[in-house]
């Protein structure tokens, strides 16, 4: 994959402004993942929910024979702007230098009361 960070656009420390996927790559669209584990229980707090979100994303990627390095775009929805730092802390730990294109939006609420974060993702593998 090729990334684009033109000098005329501000520096993005944790994501790339553009990610180009090579021809004939496999695409995987991952539905919004939330802070609920396989046991059906919602995690408490932004960091625990974010950790679960990333565990869910990694499981979907693995099922498709992919990993976090194959992510090309993520979209994050938070319900409280005060949770941005906690989300970013876990995101940075999980992505460990991988920098997909990224959007973060703060919204009023998610589909289920108590949910603090949801992340949808797109991955590609040549």
Backbone as numpy.savetxt, mean C-alpha at the origin, in Angstrom:
# Nx Ny Nz CAx CAy CAz Cx Cy Cz
11.08 -2.66 -14.22 10.25 -1.49 -14.22 11.13 -0.26 -14.22
10.62 0.77 -14.83 11.36 2.01 -14.92 10.61 3.07 -14.11
11.34 3.88 -13.35 10.70 4.90 -12.53 11.00 6.28 -13.10
10.11 7.21 -12.83 10.23 8.58 -13.30 10.06 9.54 -12.13
11.11 10.32 -11.88 11.11 11.36 -10.87 11.76 12.59 -11.47
11.03 13.32 -12.33 11.63 14.44 -13.03 12.09 15.54 -12.06
13.17 16.21 -12.38 13.69 17.26 -11.49 12.75 18.45 -11.33
11.78 18.57 -12.22 10.83 19.69 -12.13 9.68 19.39 -11.16
9.69 18.20 -10.54 8.66 17.81 -9.57 9.37 17.62 -8.22
8.68 17.96 -7.14 9.28 17.84 -5.80 9.80 16.43 -5.54
10.81 16.33 -4.68 11.38 15.03 -4.33 10.40 14.25 -3.48
10.23 12.98 -3.81 9.33 12.09 -3.07 10.18 11.07 -2.33
10.33 11.19 -1.03 11.25 10.30 -0.31 10.79 8.85 -0.18
9.49 8.60 -0.20 9.01 7.22 0.04 8.25 6.62 -1.13
8.19 7.31 -2.25 7.50 6.77 -3.42 8.12 7.36 -4.67
7.79 6.79 -5.82 8.20 7.34 -7.11 7.01 8.04 -7.73
7.28 9.09 -8.48 6.19 9.82 -9.13 5.57 9.02 -10.27
6.36 8.24 -10.95 5.85 7.42 -12.04 6.58 6.08 -12.09
5.84 5.05 -12.43 6.41 3.72 -12.56 5.89 3.14 -13.88
6.81 2.78 -14.76 6.44 2.19 -16.06 6.66 0.68 -16.01
5.65 -0.04 -16.44 5.69 -1.50 -16.45 6.12 -1.96 -17.84
7.03 -2.94 -17.92 7.48 -3.41 -19.23 6.36 -4.12 -20.00
6.49 -4.17 -21.32 5.49 -4.86 -22.13 5.35 -6.33 -21.71
4.19 -6.86 -21.88 3.88 -8.27 -21.61 4.00 -8.67 -20.14
3.95 -7.70 -19.25 3.97 -8.02 -17.82 2.60 -8.53 -17.39
2.61 -9.38 -16.34 1.36 -9.79 -15.69 0.95 -8.68 -14.73
-0.33 -8.37 -14.70 -0.87 -7.35 -13.80 -1.70 -8.01 -12.72
-1.61 -7.49 -11.50 -2.42 -7.96 -10.39 -3.03 -6.76 -9.69
-4.35 -6.71 -9.64 -5.06 -5.64 -8.94 -5.53 -6.20 -7.60
-5.09 -5.58 -6.52 -5.42 -6.06 -5.18 -6.48 -5.16 -4.58
-7.59 -5.76 -4.21 -8.68 -5.01 -3.57 -8.19 -4.36 -2.30
-8.90 -3.33 -1.86 -8.54 -2.66 -0.62 -8.44 -3.64 0.53
-7.28 -3.64 1.19 -7.04 -4.53 2.33 -7.18 -3.73 3.62
-7.77 -4.37 4.62 -8.09 -3.70 5.88 -7.41 -4.42 7.04
-7.51 -3.83 8.22 -6.85 -4.35 9.40 -7.57 -5.48 10.10
-8.03 -6.44 9.34 -8.69 -7.62 9.89 -7.91 -8.85 9.44
-7.58 -9.71 10.42 -6.82 -10.91 10.13 -7.70 -12.05 9.65
-7.08 -13.18 9.35 -7.79 -14.37 8.88 -8.80 -14.88 9.91
-8.57 -14.54 11.19 -9.50 -14.95 12.25 -10.75 -14.09 12.30
-10.81 -13.06 11.44 -11.99 -12.19 11.39 -11.99 -11.08 12.42
-10.91 -10.97 13.19 -10.85 -9.96 14.25 -10.12 -8.72 13.76
-10.72 -7.56 14.10 -10.11 -6.28 13.75 -9.00 -5.97 14.75
-7.87 -5.52 14.23 -6.73 -5.13 15.07 -7.02 -3.77 15.71
-6.36 -3.52 16.84 -6.53 -2.26 17.57 -5.43 -1.28 17.22
-5.80 -0.07 16.87 -4.83 1.00 16.62 -4.30 1.03 15.20
-3.79 2.19 14.83 -3.35 2.40 13.45 -2.16 1.52 13.08
-1.19 1.37 13.97 -0.02 0.57 13.61 -0.37 -0.91 13.47
-1.19 -1.43 14.36 -1.59 -2.85 14.27 -2.45 -3.08 13.04
-3.38 -2.16 12.74 -4.19 -2.33 11.54 -3.34 -2.22 10.28
-2.40 -1.29 10.27 -1.54 -1.13 9.10 -0.67 -2.37 8.91
-0.15 -2.91 9.99 0.65 -4.14 9.91 -0.18 -5.27 9.28
-1.44 -5.40 9.72 -2.32 -6.44 9.17 -2.60 -6.20 7.70
-2.82 -4.94 7.33 -3.04 -4.59 5.92 -1.88 -5.11 5.07
-0.65 -4.85 5.52 0.51 -5.27 4.74 0.68 -6.78 4.73
0.33 -7.44 5.83 0.37 -8.91 5.84 -0.63 -9.46 4.83
-1.81 -8.85 4.75 -2.82 -9.27 3.78 -2.32 -9.06 2.35
-1.74 -7.89 2.09 -1.22 -7.60 0.75 -0.13 -8.59 0.37
0.79 -8.87 1.29 1.86 -9.83 1.01 1.30 -11.22 0.72
0.24 -11.60 1.41 -0.37 -12.92 1.17 -0.99 -12.99 -0.22
-1.67 -11.94 -0.65 -2.25 -11.92 -1.99 -1.15 -11.94 -3.04
-0.12 -11.14 -2.83 1.01 -11.13 -3.76 1.65 -12.52 -3.86
1.88 -13.15 -2.72 2.52 -14.48 -2.71 1.66 -15.50 -3.45
0.34 -15.41 -3.28 -0.56 -16.33 -3.97 -0.43 -16.21 -5.48
-0.03 -15.02 -5.94 0.15 -14.77 -7.38 1.61 -14.94 -7.81
2.46 -15.42 -6.92 3.87 -15.58 -7.26 4.61 -14.26 -7.34
4.18 -13.29 -6.56 4.79 -11.96 -6.56 5.18 -11.59 -5.15
5.88 -10.46 -5.02 6.26 -9.92 -3.73 6.11 -8.41 -3.72
6.45 -7.80 -2.61 6.32 -6.35 -2.48 7.10 -5.60 -3.54
8.18 -6.19 -4.02 8.99 -5.54 -5.06 8.22 -5.39 -6.37
7.11 -6.10 -6.52 6.31 -6.03 -7.74 5.22 -4.96 -7.68
5.06 -4.31 -6.52 4.06 -3.24 -6.42 4.44 -2.07 -7.30
3.48 -1.57 -8.07 3.73 -0.40 -8.90 2.89 0.79 -8.45
1.79 0.55 -7.72 0.92 1.65 -7.27 0.16 1.21 -6.04
0.12 2.08 -5.04 -0.74 1.85 -3.89 -1.59 3.09 -3.64
-2.79 2.87 -3.16 -3.67 3.96 -2.75 -4.09 3.67 -1.32
-3.87 4.62 -0.44 -4.16 4.47 0.98 -5.29 5.40 1.37
-6.21 4.86 2.17 -7.30 5.64 2.73 -7.18 5.59 4.25
-7.09 6.74 4.89 -7.07 6.84 6.34 -8.30 7.61 6.80
-8.79 7.28 7.98 -9.97 7.98 8.51 -9.61 9.11 9.46
-8.31 9.27 9.78 -7.89 10.31 10.71 -6.51 10.80 10.30
-6.40 12.09 10.03 -5.10 12.63 9.62 -4.04 12.48 10.70
-4.44 12.32 11.94 -3.49 12.11 13.03 -2.83 10.74 12.97
-3.33 9.85 12.12 -2.77 8.51 11.97 -1.71 8.42 10.87
-1.45 9.53 10.19 -0.52 9.49 9.06 0.86 9.01 9.51
1.39 9.54 10.60 2.73 9.14 11.04 2.79 7.66 11.40
1.80 7.15 12.13 1.77 5.73 12.48 1.68 4.85 11.25
0.86 5.26 10.27 0.76 4.52 9.02 2.10 4.51 8.30
2.70 5.68 8.17 3.97 5.79 7.43 5.08 4.98 8.08
5.09 4.93 9.40 6.12 4.16 10.11 6.06 2.69 9.69
4.87 2.10 9.72 4.72 0.69 9.36 4.94 0.50 7.86
4.42 1.39 7.06 4.60 1.31 5.60 6.08 1.27 5.25
6.86 2.16 5.86 8.30 2.20 5.58 8.99 0.90 5.99
8.60 0.35 7.12 9.17 -0.92 7.57 8.84 -2.03 6.58
7.61 -2.07 6.12 7.18 -3.13 5.22 7.79 -2.99 3.83
7.81 -1.80 3.30 8.31 -1.62 1.94 9.83 -1.60 1.87
10.49 -1.26 2.96 11.95 -1.33 3.07 12.68 -0.87 1.81
12.38 0.33 1.38 13.09 0.88 0.23 12.36 0.73 -1.10
11.38 -0.17 -1.19 10.56 -0.25 -2.40 9.71 1.02 -2.46
9.61 1.60 -3.63 8.92 2.88 -3.74 7.92 2.87 -4.90
6.75 2.22 -4.71 5.74 2.29 -5.77 5.15 3.70 -5.83
4.51 4.01 -6.95 3.73 5.23 -7.01 2.68 5.14 -5.89
2.32 6.30 -5.31 1.49 6.23 -4.11 0.57 7.44 -3.98
-0.62 7.18 -3.45 -1.58 8.23 -3.13 -2.12 7.95 -1.74
-2.23 8.99 -0.91 -2.81 8.86 0.42 -3.95 9.86 0.53
-5.12 9.37 0.96 -6.31 10.21 1.08 -6.89 10.04 2.47
-7.27 11.15 3.10 -7.97 11.09 4.38 -9.45 11.27 4.09
-10.24 10.29 4.58 -11.67 10.27 4.30 -12.46 10.24 5.61
-13.76 10.39 5.50 -14.62 10.42 6.69 -14.69 9.07 7.38
-14.90 8.00 6.61 -14.95 6.66 7.20 -14.80 5.61 6.13
-14.53 4.39 6.59 -14.43 3.24 5.69 -15.70 2.41 5.82
-15.75 1.29 5.13 -16.98 0.50 5.01 -17.46 -0.11 6.33
-16.55 -0.25 7.30 -16.91 -0.88 8.57 -16.48 0.02 9.72
-17.35 0.27 10.69 -16.94 1.09 11.84 -15.70 0.50 12.52
-14.79 1.37 12.92 -13.58 0.95 13.60 -12.38 0.79 12.70
-12.61 0.69 11.39 -11.48 0.59 10.47 -10.79 1.95 10.35
-9.47 1.94 10.43 -8.69 3.18 10.39 -7.93 3.35 9.09
-7.68 2.24 8.38 -6.84 2.28 7.19 -7.29 1.22 6.20
-7.18 1.55 4.91 -7.40 0.58 3.83 -6.40 0.91 2.74
-5.78 -0.12 2.18 -4.80 0.07 1.11 -5.16 -0.85 -0.06
-5.31 -0.25 -1.25 -5.47 -1.05 -2.46 -4.16 -0.93 -3.23
-3.88 -1.94 -4.03 -2.57 -1.98 -4.69 -2.66 -2.56 -6.09
-1.67 -2.20 -6.90 -1.50 -2.77 -8.22 -0.06 -3.27 -8.30
0.11 -4.49 -8.77 1.43 -5.07 -8.94 1.58 -5.55 -10.38
2.81 -5.66 -10.81 3.10 -6.18 -12.15 4.40 -6.95 -12.11
4.46 -8.01 -12.92 5.66 -8.84 -12.98 5.90 -9.24 -14.42
7.11 -8.94 -14.89 7.45 -9.26 -16.28 7.81 -10.73 -16.40
